[in-house]
Amino acid sequence: MDQRAELSEFLRSRRGRLQPQDVGLPQLGRHRRVPGLRREELAQLAGVSVAYYTRLEQGNGRNVSTEVLDAIARALQLTDVERDHLTHLAKPKQKKHRRMGRPQQVRPALQQLIDAMDSVPAFVVGRRLDLLGWNRMARALLGDFAALPPQQRNMAKLVFLDPNARDLYIDWECKAVEVVSTLRMYAGCSADDPQLPELIGELSVKSEEFRRLWAAHTVQEKGHGSKRLHHPLVGEMTLSYETLRLPDDHDLSLVTYHAEPGSRSADSLRLLAGWGVDEAAEADATGRG
């Protein structure tokens, strides 16, 4: 990923979503050649020269101070997640290529833990939203990950390239935005990942929706929330999810789903758990793949 281009496009996209009246500036003139704030207006709000901000927006973030980035973030009304993303783009940290190129794996003890969660769908995602481990309830709820070729076990590929995802996620657009936002954040702090451009390229070629959302430069982080799912066997469910980063490897996250006790969704999840027992026995006979 070209870090300079990412910085440039991100700043332009954030500037483009603001109007003068949004930041207390007068609306001068009826016709503006570009949407959003002008560079000189943004520079004025941030307290920097137009030339300095222009260089930054052109992707030259070398030697920019944290104070200046904070001022620009305030002027652009960035969220905390967007502010962190801007910092990663402008002041990237060097990572060891050896570690980045090493295949990720789920520790046996962690796999045993999620297998023991026999009533809770749980799975582990790694870099680029690769699916690395799951339990039988996750397979019963979201699909048979084990049946997929290893290179297709990726949440972004499933959401954008698998037609079943549009039936499963009732609010598919919301799920798609979350996936793209997560990839954007990862790209901001891991631009040296050699496999990331391959993933982005494949998704961009095969999915018009991905191209549209990727171009929006949306970055957000949702560690918890709820999802409305429509399962082909048990119908509609509303489930809460939690995303927990592992303390010894922040590139790994454990994702769990659960239903409100006593709800119809909880009953549906129990029915699905019973179905998942038979499916798990069959999967054990053939291996995880």
Disulfide bonds with the S-S distance in Angstrom:
none
